Amino acid sequence: MRLARVIVVVVLAALASVYVVAGAPIALAVFGVQVLYLLKLRKWWLLAAQAVLVYTASVAGGVSTGILGFLAGSLLLTRARVLAPLVVVSAALIDAARGGATADATITVVLVSLVVFGLTRLVERAGEMHGARLSLAAAAVAAERLRLAAELNDGLGRSLEVIVEGGRRALAEPDGAAEVLASVTATARAALTDARAASANYRATSLAPELVTARAMLDAAGIAVEVRGGHTEPLGPGGALLASVLREAVTDVVRRGTARLCVIETSEQGDERGSTETSEQRDKRGSTVRLRVVDDGHRTAEAPDFDGLRLEEAGGTLTTGLSPTGRFVVEATLPRGPSTETGHFTRPGETGTGDARAPRSPADRRRRWPLPKLAHEASYAVSVTVLAAVLVGFSVKALLQLPGALVAPAAACLAVIVVMQLRSVNGRHMAALGVMAVLTYAPVPVFGPVWLGVAGFLAGPVLLAFPWRAAWPMVVAILATVAGAGMLFGLPAPVLANSTISALVTGLVVYALLRLAQIVKELQAARESLARSAIVEERLRAARDLHDLLGHSLAAILLTCELARRLKCPRERIEEIVAMAEGARADLRSVSGEQRELSLTAEVESARTVLSAAGIRVTVEPIELNLPAEVETVLGTVLREAVTNVLRHSEARHCAITMRADESGLRLRVRNDGVSAGKTRRGSSGIGNLTTRLAALDGRLTSHVDGDLFTLDACVPHPAPVPAR
């Protein structure tokens, strides 16, 4: 935003300098008033002061009536804009009284007023867009939460309702409890599958969780890691495949244990049109996401097993091998999918029993949720319209000074230049710049000194196309050609100076309008990127909560259902099922965006109950501490995931839950036996979720296997822990 204001101030100063050079220092005061208008200080007395200044300069001082354009532009920015045409008419009358070129003077007033109005309004629009970027992101998150709530409540919410109603019916009608429990068990199993599928699909649009997990794994192994992210998210369905490649590649690096450095790099190919391109345009055009994992620990070209990933079936490529520097490189490329495509999962059938599975149509499964947008299109339209009007105005001024026979060819040349100027808004077009250079200089011998002003049309795009270190010497060279040609035509010194300065001012005006139009586009692209990032974060949060909170609850419900079906008197277990299903409803609300705090003490007791119900001996060494709510919630979530892993991935007979506090913080350790090599999972989504949650509190998560013992350690910094009273 500061750059935009600086550009406008420079252009306004250049416009005022034309009148200062003509012998009207009062133009400096007019410039000062205009800067105050740029700063939104718009009092009636300031407008009156500007009117006195410009009319004094024009009527009493004999200055060109073009200076009245400052007043007309200021009026256009206020509620008194209806008076702006009267200022233009007064300029024409003053010039008519002087016997001057009334048409040329009138056009000059209109041009100056348009420049003043257009530049000031564009800066204001840019400021509004910049200020609204966070509100857009918040609106996008709110919309995504509504969508998630509707989708999850329609599927998982209905399943939980069926479980609660079934449990209550089994309690009320013990004779039919066995049949009801069978139905409830099927519903719980289907709901757990749905929750895991939904979590995986929400995660599939992003590489961010896997990058966090990869960094944590490499750090824990003592391997230096560099992560260079160069892609935009969400990635669509292809994100899951790339995440799998990353997981396997990093796991192989850790398994070998010989690497000292691992570099993970992502990039997006096919984005030559620049950063201002919107995601919709990028999706239509298509692009390729590239993932590279490079390490220095391989001695041969032997690669990890990627056979099961089927990257080629998705239109991607996967290559492995040693680089010329001896480093091992895994490179995967994949066409990106539509970035607005959301995750989906199969829901239980309309009967709510869970055993009637109704497939959903692709249209139903692939809903698009467009980002909320503000009126950025109007801002961009204003910038282009003002630019076109100014270019046409400058062109008409030049045509008015040519003989009738030369007007048509000159108009054709100027039309080409104007079109190419408007194209400059959308990037750097070097070929067009070359054509403009030819049209600037080649017609000079034919059209005479009148054509020298066209050099300003060339100076503007040059400033836009090159870095300023290279651009300004070129602009100086352009102005030197104007001065040199004017001398050859024998122009008087005052006219020569005016022509040279006017070319510079024209160039600055054109540059400012072009650059501000680009800034508007860049701000829109940045706002959209921020909103999409917020949506990705919301989906990842939902995925974590689905896996860590709701997944645990549903797994516990399913385990208790299976146990209850084996008991002759399952009433106590059925009561537990109903209570856990009610708790799962709260978990579902948390997934949908409602903040829910967990109690670490309650989670410890829940873990003891669930593990004991599975026949696992549990020992607990708790510690009573006054912990912040966010710390309790994160550690409670870690404990839930640890218990779920014990139940799913081991044949444990004993599980120990230990908590310790020292100067460095609070440590939670969960250790269980019964782990076999075939059941250990590498880089699971649960571990990645927990790593992300702990990282938000500057904590860390480590895990290791020693024989048949698996240990999960979570440490959260908590200065000076105070025992609870």
C-alpha positions in Angstrom: 0.0 0.0 0.0 2.9 2.4 0.7 4.2 1.8 -2.8 0.8 2.7 -4.3 0.7 6.0 -2.4 4.3 6.8 -3.3 3.5 6.3 -7.0 0.5 8.6 -6.8 2.4 11.3 -5.0 5.2 11.2 -7.6 2.7 11.5 -10.5 0.9 14.4 -8.8 4.2 16.1 -8.3 5.1 15.6 -11.9 1.8 17.1 -13.0 2.3 20.1 -10.8 5.9 20.5 -12.0 4.7 21.3 -15.5 3.0 24.5 -14.2 6.0 25.3 -11.9 8.3 25.2 -14.9 5.9 27.4 -16.8 6.4 30.0 -14.1 3.6 29.3 -11.7 5.0 28.4 -8.3 1.5 28.5 -6.9 1.2 25.0 -8.4 3.2 23.7 -5.4 0.4 24.8 -3.1 -2.1 23.1 -5.4 0.0 19.9 -5.2 0.1 20.2 -1.4 -3.7 20.4 -1.2 -4.0 17.4 -3.5 -1.7 15.3 -1.3 -4.1 16.1 1.7 -6.9 14.8 -0.5 -5.0 11.6 -1.1 -4.7 11.2 2.7 -8.6 11.5 2.9 -8.6 14.9 4.5 -11.6 16.2 2.6 -13.0 19.3 4.3 -15.1 21.9 2.5 -12.6 24.6 3.4 -9.8 22.6 1.8 -11.9 22.4 -1.4 -12.5 26.1 -1.3 -8.8 26.8 -0.8 -8.0 24.7 -3.8 -10.6 26.6 -5.9 -9.1 29.9 -4.9 -5.6 28.7 -5.7 -6.3 27.3 -9.2 -8.6 30.1 -10.3 -6.1 32.7 -9.1 -3.3 31.0 -11.0 -5.5 30.6 -14.2 -7.4 33.9 -14.3 -5.0 36.3 -12.5 -1.7 34.6 -13.2 -2.3 33.6 -16.8 -1.4 29.9 -16.1 -2.7 27.2 -18.5 -6.3 26.3 -17.6 -5.1 22.7 -17.3 -4.4 23.4 -13.6 -8.2 23.5 -13.1 -8.1 19.8 -13.6 -6.8 19.4 -10.0 -10.0 21.0 -8.7 -12.2 19.0 -11.0 -10.5 15.8 -9.9 -11.0 16.7 -6.2 -14.7 17.4 -6.8 -15.1 14.0 -8.4 -13.9 12.5 -5.1 -16.6 14.2 -3.0 -20.4 14.5 -2.9 -20.0 17.8 -4.9 -19.0 15.8 -8.0 -21.8 17.4 -10.0 -19.8 20.6 -10.0 -16.8 19.0 -11.8 -18.3 19.6 -15.3 -18.8 23.2 -14.4 -15.1 23.5 -13.8 -14.4 22.0 -17.2 -16.8 24.5 -18.8 -15.2 27.4 -17.0 -11.8 26.3 -18.3 -13.2 26.3 -21.9 -14.7 29.8 -21.3 -11.4 31.2 -19.9 -9.5 29.8 -22.9 -12.1 31.2 -25.3 -11.7 34.6 -23.8 -7.9 34.4 -24.3 -8.4 33.3 -27.9 -6.5 30.1 -27.3 -7.1 26.5 -28.4 -10.3 25.8 -26.5 -10.6 22.1 -27.5 -7.0 21.3 -26.5 -7.3 23.1 -23.2 -10.6 21.4 -22.4 -9.2 18.0 -23.1 -6.2 18.8 -20.8 -8.5 19.7 -17.9 -10.5 16.5 -18.4 -7.3 14.4 -18.5 -5.8 16.0 -15.4 -9.1 15.5 -13.5 -9.3 11.9 -14.6 -5.7 11.2 -13.6 -6.3 12.9 -10.2 -9.6 11.1 -9.6 -8.5 7.7 -11.0 -5.2 7.5 -9.1 -6.7 8.6 -5.8 -9.7 6.2 -6.2 -7.4 3.3 -7.1 -5.3 3.9 -4.0 -8.4 3.9 -1.9 -9.8 0.7 -3.5 -6.4 -1.0 -3.0 -6.5 0.1 0.7 -10.0 -1.3 1.1 -9.1 -4.6 -0.5 -5.9 -4.8 1.6 -7.9 -4.1 4.8 -10.6 -6.6 3.9 -8.3 -9.5 3.3 -8.7 -10.9 6.8 -12.5 -10.5 6.8 -12.5 -12.4 3.5 -10.5 -15.2 5.1 -12.8 -15.3 8.1 -15.8 -15.4 5.8 -14.3 -18.3 3.8 -13.6 -20.2 7.1 -17.1 -19.6 8.3 -18.6 -20.9 5.0 -16.3 -23.9 5.1 -17.4 -24.7 8.6 -21.0 -24.5 7.6 -20.3 -26.9 4.7 -18.4 -29.3 7.0 -21.2 -29.2 9.6 -23.9 -29.9 7.0 -21.9 -32.8 5.5 -20.8 -34.4 8.8 -24.1 -34.0 10.6 -25.9 -35.5 7.6 -23.7 -38.6 7.8 -21.9 -39.2 11.0 -24.4 -37.1 13.1 -27.2 -39.4 11.9 -25.2 -42.5 12.7 -24.5 -41.3 16.3 -28.2 -40.5 16.7 -29.0 -44.1 15.6 -26.4 -45.4 18.1 -27.9 -43.4 21.0 -31.5 -44.4 20.1 -30.5 -48.0 19.7 -28.7 -48.1 23.0 -31.7 -46.5 24.8 -34.0 -49.0 23.1 -31.8 -51.9 24.2 -31.9 -50.6 27.8 -35.7 -50.2 27.7 -36.3 -53.6 26.0 -33.7 -56.1 27.3 -35.4 -59.0 25.5 -34.5 -57.5 22.1 -31.1 -56.2 23.2 -29.1 -58.7 21.2 -30.8 -57.7 17.9 -30.5 -54.0 18.6 -26.8 -54.4 19.6 -26.1 -56.1 16.3 -27.6 -53.1 14.4 -25.8 -50.6 16.7 -22.5 -52.4 16.2 -22.9 -52.3 12.4 -23.7 -48.6 12.5 -20.7 -47.9 14.8 -18.4 -49.8 12.4 -19.7 -48.0 9.4 -19.5 -44.6 11.2 -15.8 -45.3 12.2 -15.0 -46.2 8.6 -16.8 -43.0 7.4 -14.9 -40.8 9.9 -11.5 -42.2 8.8 -12.4 -41.9 5.2 -13.5 -38.3 5.7 -10.4 -37.4 7.6 -8.2 -38.9 4.9 -10.1 -37.0 2.2 -9.9 -33.7 4.0 -6.1 -34.2 4.4 -5.7 -35.3 0.8 -6.0 -31.7 -0.5 -2.8 -30.6 1.3 0.8 -31.6 1.7 1.2 -29.4 4.8 0.6 -32.1 7.4 2.9 -34.6 5.7 5.6 -31.9 5.5 5.3 -31.3 9.2 5.5 -35.0 9.9 8.5 -35.4 7.6 10.4 -32.6 9.3 9.6 -34.1 12.7 10.8 -37.6 11.7 14.0 -36.3 10.3 14.7 -34.1 13.2 14.1 -37.0 15.6 16.6 -39.1 13.6 19.2 -36.4 13.9 19.1 -35.6 10.1 19.3 -31.9 9.1 16.3 -31.0 7.0 15.4 -28.2 4.7 11.8 -27.7 3.5 11.2 -25.4 0.5 7.5 -25.1 -0.3 6.7 -23.6 -3.7 3.2 -24.9 -4.4 -0.2 -23.4 -3.8 -2.9 -25.3 -1.9 -5.3 -26.9 -1.8 -4.0 -29.5 -4.3 -7.1 -31.6 -4.8 -7.2 -35.4 -4.8 -3.6 -35.6 -6.0 -2.4 -34.3 -2.6 -2.9 -37.8 -1.1 -0.6 -39.4 -3.7 2.2 -36.9 -3.3 1.8 -37.2 0.5 2.3 -41.0 0.1 5.5 -40.4 -2.0 6.9 -38.0 0.6 6.0 -40.4 3.4 7.8 -43.4 1.8 10.8 -41.4 0.7 11.4 -39.8 4.1 10.8 -43.2 5.9 13.4 -44.7 3.7 15.9 -41.9 4.6 15.3 -42.5 8.3 15.4 -46.3 8.0 18.8 -46.2 6.3 20.2 -43.8 8.9 23.2 -42.7 6.8 22.0 -39.3 5.6 23.2 -36.1 7.1 21.0 -33.8 5.1 17.6 -34.2 3.5 16.0 -31.5 1.3 12.3 -31.5 0.5 11.2 -29.2 -2.2 7.8 -28.5 -3.9 7.1 -26.4 -6.9 4.4 -25.7 -9.4 5.2 -25.9 -13.1 3.1 -24.2 -15.8 2.6 -20.9 -13.9 4.4 -18.7 -16.3 1.5 -16.2 -16.3 2.6 -14.8 -13.1 1.5 -14.6 -9.5 -1.5 -12.4 -10.2 -3.3 -15.3 -11.9 -6.4 -16.4 -10.0 -6.8 -20.0 -8.9 -9.8 -20.4 -11.2 -7.6 -19.4 -14.2 -4.9 -21.7 -13.0 -7.3 -24.6 -12.7 -8.7 -24.0 -16.2 -5.2 -23.8 -17.7 -3.8 -26.7 -15.8 -0.5 -27.0 -14.0 1.8 -29.7 -12.6 2.9 -30.0 -9.0 6.5 -31.3 -8.5 7.9 -32.9 -5.3 11.6 -33.5 -4.8 13.2 -35.3 -1.9 17.0 -35.2 -2.0 19.3 -36.9 0.6 23.0 -37.6 0.8 22.8 -41.0 2.5 22.5 -43.4 -0.5 25.6 -45.1 -1.8 23.7 -46.8 -4.7 20.7 -46.0 -6.9 18.5 -48.5 -5.0 15.1 -46.9 -4.5 12.3 -47.4 -2.0 9.3 -49.4 -3.0 6.9 -47.1 -4.7 5.1 -49.8 -6.7 1.8 -49.5 -4.9 1.3 -45.8 -5.3 0.0 -45.9 -8.9 1.2 -42.4 -9.7 1.2 -43.1 -13.4 -2.5 -44.0 -13.4 -3.2 -40.5 -12.1 -1.3 -39.0 -15.0 1.9 -38.4 -13.0 5.5 -39.5 -13.1 7.9 -40.8 -10.5 11.7 -41.0 -11.0 14.5 -42.0 -8.7 18.2 -42.1 -9.0 21.6 -40.6 -8.1 22.3 -37.0 -9.2 25.6 -36.0 -10.7 26.7 -34.8 -7.2 26.0 -38.2 -5.7 22.8 -37.3 -3.9 19.8 -39.6 -4.2 16.8 -37.9 -5.7 13.1 -38.9 -5.6 11.0 -36.7 -7.9 7.3 -37.0 -8.4 5.1 -34.9 -10.6 1.3 -34.8 -10.8 -1.3 -32.7 -12.6 -3.1 -30.6 -10.0 -6.8 -31.2 -9.6 -9.5 -28.5 -9.2 -8.4 -26.5 -6.1 -12.0 -26.0 -4.9 -12.9 -29.7 -4.9 -13.7 -30.8 -1.4 -13.3 -34.1 0.3 -16.1 -36.6 0.4 -17.0 -39.9 2.0 -19.7 -42.5 1.8 -22.4 -42.1 4.3 -24.7 -44.6 5.9 -27.9 -45.3 4.0 -31.1 -43.3 4.5 -32.4 -45.9 7.0 -29.6 -44.9 9.4 -28.7 -48.5 10.3 -25.3 -48.4 8.6 -25.6 -51.7 6.8 -27.5 -50.2 3.9 -24.9 -48.4 1.9 -26.1 -46.0 -0.7 -23.6 -44.9 -3.2 -23.5 -41.2 -4.0 -23.3 -39.7 -7.4 -20.2 -37.9 -8.5 -22.0 -34.6 -8.6 -23.1 -35.1 -5.0 -19.6 -36.2 -3.8 -17.8 -33.4 -5.5 -19.4 -30.2 -4.3 -17.8 -26.9 -5.1 -17.7 -24.3 -2.5 -16.7 -21.0 -4.1 -14.8 -18.4 -2.1 -16.8 -15.3 -1.0 -15.7 -12.4 -3.1 -15.9 -8.6 -2.7 -16.2 -6.0 -5.4 -12.6 -6.4 -6.7 -13.9 -6.7 -10.2 -15.3 -3.2 -10.0 -11.9 -1.9 -8.7 -10.1 -3.4 -11.6 -12.7 -2.1 -14.1 -12.2 1.4 -12.7 -8.4 1.2 -13.2 -8.7 -0.1 -16.8 -11.4 2.4 -17.7 -9.5 5.4 -16.4 -6.3 4.1 -18.1 -8.2 3.8 -21.4 -9.8 7.2 -21.1 -6.4 8.9 -20.4 -4.7 7.1 -23.3 -7.5 8.1 -25.7 -7.4 11.7 -24.3 -3.7 12.0 -24.9 -4.1 10.6 -28.4 -6.9 13.0 -29.3 -4.7 15.9 -28.1 -2.0 14.8 -30.5 -4.5 14.3 -33.4 -5.9 17.8 -33.0 -2.5 19.2 -33.9 -2.0 17.2 -37.1 -3.1 18.2 -40.7 -6.3 16.5 -41.8 -4.5 14.2 -44.3 -2.4 12.7 -41.5 -5.1 12.2 -39.0 -6.2 8.7 -40.2 -2.7 7.0 -40.3 -1.8 8.7 -37.0 -5.0 7.5 -35.4 -4.3 3.9 -36.6 -0.8 4.0 -35.0 -2.2 5.4 -31.8 -4.9 2.8 -31.7 -2.3 0.0 -31.8 -0.3 1.7 -29.1 -3.4 2.1 -26.8 -4.3 -1.5 -27.2 -0.8 -2.7 -26.4 -0.8 -0.3 -23.4 -3.9 -2.0 -22.1 -2.4 -5.4 -22.6 0.5 -4.3 -20.4 -1.8 -4.6 -17.4 -1.6 -8.4 -17.6 2.2 -8.9 -17.5 5.3 -8.1 -19.4 5.0 -8.3 -23.2 8.4 -7.6 -24.7 7.3 -8.1 -28.3 4.6 -5.4 -27.7 7.2 -3.1 -26.2 9.3 -3.5 -29.4 6.3 -2.6 -31.6 5.5 0.4 -29.5 9.2 1.6 -29.8 8.9 1.3 -33.6 5.6 3.2 -33.6 7.1 5.9 -31.4 10.1 6.8 -33.5 9.4 5.6 -37.1 6.5 8.1 -37.8 8.3 11.1 -36.4 9.7 12.2 -39.9 6.1 12.0 -41.3 4.1 13.5 -38.4 6.7 16.0 -37.2 7.3 17.4 -33.7 3.7 16.7 -32.7 4.6 13.0 -32.5 7.4 13.6 -30.0 4.8 13.4 -27.1 4.1 9.8 -28.0 7.5 8.9 -26.4 5.7 9.2 -23.1 3.6 6.2 -24.1 6.8 4.2 -24.4 8.4 5.5 -21.2 5.5 4.2 -19.1 5.6 0.5 -20.1 9.4 0.6 -20.0 9.2 1.6 -16.3 6.8 -1.3 -15.8 8.7 -3.9 -17.7 12.2 -3.6 -16.2 13.7 -3.2 -12.8 14.1 0.5 -12.0 17.9 0.3 -12.2 17.6 -0.6 -15.8 14.4 1.2 -16.6 15.4 4.7 -15.6 18.5 4.9 -17.8 16.2 3.8 -20.7 13.6 6.5 -19.8 16.4 9.1 -19.7 17.5 7.9 -23.1 13.9 8.2 -24.4 13.7 11.8 -23.1 17.1 12.6 -24.6 15.7 11.4 -28.0 12.8 13.7 -27.6 15.0 16.7 -26.8 17.4 15.8 -29.6 14.6 15.5 -32.2 13.1 18.7 -31.0 16.4 20.5 -31.5 16.5 19.1 -35.1 13.0 20.4 -35.7 14.2 23.8 -34.4 11.8 24.1 -31.6 12.2 27.1 -29.3 13.8 26.4 -25.9 10.5 26.8 -23.9 8.6 24.5 -26.2 11.5 22.0 -26.2 11.5 22.0 -22.4 7.7 21.6 -22.3 7.8 18.7 -24.8 10.5 16.9 -22.8 8.8 17.4 -19.4 5.4 16.5 -20.9 6.8 13.2 -22.2 8.1 12.4 -18.8 4.8 13.3 -17.1 2.9 11.2 -19.7 5.2 8.3 -19.0 4.7 8.6 -15.3 1.0 8.8 -15.6 0.8 5.8 -17.9 3.1 3.8 -15.5 1.1 4.8 -12.5 -2.2 3.7 -14.0 -0.7 0.5 -15.3 1.0 -0.3 -12.1 -2.0 0.5 -9.9 -4.1 -1.8 -12.1 -1.6 -4.5 -11.5 -1.6 -3.8 -7.8 -5.3 -4.3 -7.7 -4.9 -7.7 -9.4 -2.1 -8.7 -7.0 -4.1 -7.7 -4.0 -7.0 -9.8 -5.2 -4.7 -12.8 -5.9 -3.2 -12.3 -2.4 -6.7 -12.1 -0.8 -7.8 -15.2 -2.6 -4.6 -17.0 -1.6 -5.1 -16.1 2.0 -8.7 -17.2 1.9 -7.8 -20.5 0.3 -5.1 -21.1 2.8 -7.6 -20.5 5.6 -9.9 -23.0 4.0 -7.1 -25.6 3.8 -6.2 -24.9 7.5 -9.9 -25.4 8.4 -10.1 -28.7 6.5 -6.8 -29.9 8.1 -8.2 -29.0 11.5 -11.4 -30.9 10.7 -9.3 -33.9 9.6 -7.3 -33.8 12.8 -10.4 -33.6 14.9 -12.1 -36.4 13.0 -9.1 -38.7 13.4 -8.0 -37.8 16.9 -11.3 -37.0 18.7 -14.3 -38.6 16.8 -12.2 -41.5 15.6 -11.2 -42.4 19.1 -14.7 -42.1 20.4 -16.1 -44.3 17.6 -13.4 -46.9 18.1 -14.2 -47.0 21.8 -17.9 -47.4 21.0 -17.3 -50.2 18.5 -15.1 -52.0 21.0 -17.7 -51.7 23.8 -20.4 -52.9 21.4 -18.4 -56.0 20.5 -17.8 -56.6 24.2 -21.5 -56.1 25.1 -22.6 -58.6 22.5 -20.6 -61.3 24.3 -22.1 -60.6 27.7 -25.2 -62.2 29.1 -26.1 -59.1 31.0 -24.7 -56.2 28.9 -26.7 -53.4 30.6 -23.7 -51.7 32.1 -21.8 -51.7 28.8 -24.9 -50.4 26.9 -25.0 -47.5 29.3 -21.4 -46.8 28.5 -22.2 -47.0 24.8 -24.9 -44.4 25.1 -22.7 -42.1 27.2 -19.8 -42.4 24.7 -22.1 -41.7 21.8 -23.3 -38.6 23.5 -19.7 -37.6 24.0 -19.0 -38.3 20.3 -21.8 -35.9 19.4 -19.8 -33.2 21.3 -16.7 -34.3 19.3 -18.6 -33.9 16.1 -19.6 -30.4 17.1 -15.9 -29.7 17.7 -15.0 -31.0 14.2 -17.6 -28.6 12.8 -15.8 -25.7 14.4 -17.1 -25.5 17.9 -14.3 -25.2 20.4 -14.2 -28.0 22.9 -11.8 -28.4 25.8 -10.7 -31.8 27.0 -9.8 -32.7 30.6 -6.6 -34.6 30.9 -7.8 -36.3 34.1 -11.0 -37.4 32.4 -9.1 -38.7 29.4 -6.9 -40.7 31.7 -9.9 -42.3 33.3 -11.5 -42.9 29.9 -8.3 -44.6 28.7 -8.2 -46.8 31.8 -11.8 -47.9 31.2 -11.4 -48.6 27.5 -8.2 -50.5 27.8 -9.4 -52.5 30.8 -12.6 -53.4 28.8 -10.3 -54.8 26.1 -8.5 -57.0 28.7 -5.4 -54.9 28.9 -3.8 -54.3 32.3 -3.3 -50.6 32.8 -1.0 -48.8 35.2 -1.3 -45.0 35.5 1.1 -42.6 37.2 -0.7 -39.3 37.0 0.4 -35.9 38.3 -1.9 -33.2 39.5 -1.1 -29.8 37.9 -2.9 -26.6 37.1 -2.5 -26.6 33.3 -3.7 -24.2 30.7 -6.8 -25.4 28.9 -5.0 -25.7 25.5 -2.3 -27.9 27.1 -4.8 -30.2 28.6 -6.7 -30.4 25.4 -3.6 -31.3 23.3 -2.3 -33.9 25.8 -5.8 -35.3 26.1 -5.9 -35.7 22.4 -2.4 -37.3 22.4 -3.6 -39.8 25.0 -6.7 -40.6 22.9 -4.6 -41.3 19.8 -2.2 -43.4 21.8 -5.0 -45.6 23.2 -6.5 -46.0 19.8 -3.1 -47.2 18.5 -2.8 -49.7 21.3 -6.1 -51.2 20.4 -5.6 -51.1 16.6 -2.0 -52.0 16.1 -0.9 -54.3 18.9 -1.8 -57.3 20.9 -1.1 -55.6 24.1 -1.3 -57.2 27.5 -0.1 -54.2 29.5 -0.1 -50.5 29.0 1.6 -47.9 31.2 0.5 -44.2 31.2 3.0 -41.9 32.9 3.2 -38.1 33.4 6.2 -36.2 34.6 6.8 -32.5 35.2 10.1 -30.7 35.4 11.7 -27.4 34.5 11.4 -28.1 30.8 7.7 -28.8 30.8 5.2 -31.6 31.1 5.9 -35.1 29.6 3.3 -37.7 28.8 4.5 -41.2 28.0 2.4 -44.1 26.8 4.1 -47.5 26.6 2.6 -50.8 25.6 3.8 -54.3 24.7 2.5 -56.7 22.1 3.9 -54.9 19.1 5.2 -56.9 16.1 7.2 -55.6 13.2 4.4 -56.4 10.8 2.0 -54.2 12.7 4.1 -51.0 13.0 2.9 -48.2 10.9 5.2 -45.6 9.4 4.2 -41.9 9.2 0.5 -42.5 10.0 -1.9 -39.6 9.8 -2.5 -39.8 13.6 1.2 -39.2 14.4 1.2 -36.3 11.9 -1.9 -34.8 13.5 -0.3 -35.0 16.9 2.9 -33.5 15.7 1.1 -30.6 14.2 -1.0 -30.0 17.4 2.1 -30.1 19.7 4.1 -27.9 17.3 1.5 -25.2 17.8 2.5 -25.2 21.5 6.3 -25.5 20.8 6.0 -29.1 21.9 7.4 -32.3 20.3 6.4 -35.9 19.8 8.7 -38.9 19.6 8.1 -42.6 19.2 10.2 -45.7 19.1 10.0 -49.5 19.1 12.2 -51.6 21.4 11.5 -55.3 20.8 7.8 -55.7 21.3 7.5 -52.4 23.3 6.2 -49.3 21.7 6.7 -45.9 23.4 5.0 -42.6 22.6 6.4 -39.5 24.2 4.8 -36.1 24.1 6.5 -33.1 25.7 4.9 -29.6 26.1 6.9 -26.7 27.5 5.2 -25.4 30.6 7.3 -23.1 32.8 7.3 -23.7 36.5 4.5 -26.2 36.8 2.5 -25.7 40.0 0.9 -28.7 41.7 -2.8 -28.4 42.1 -4.2 -27.7 45.6 
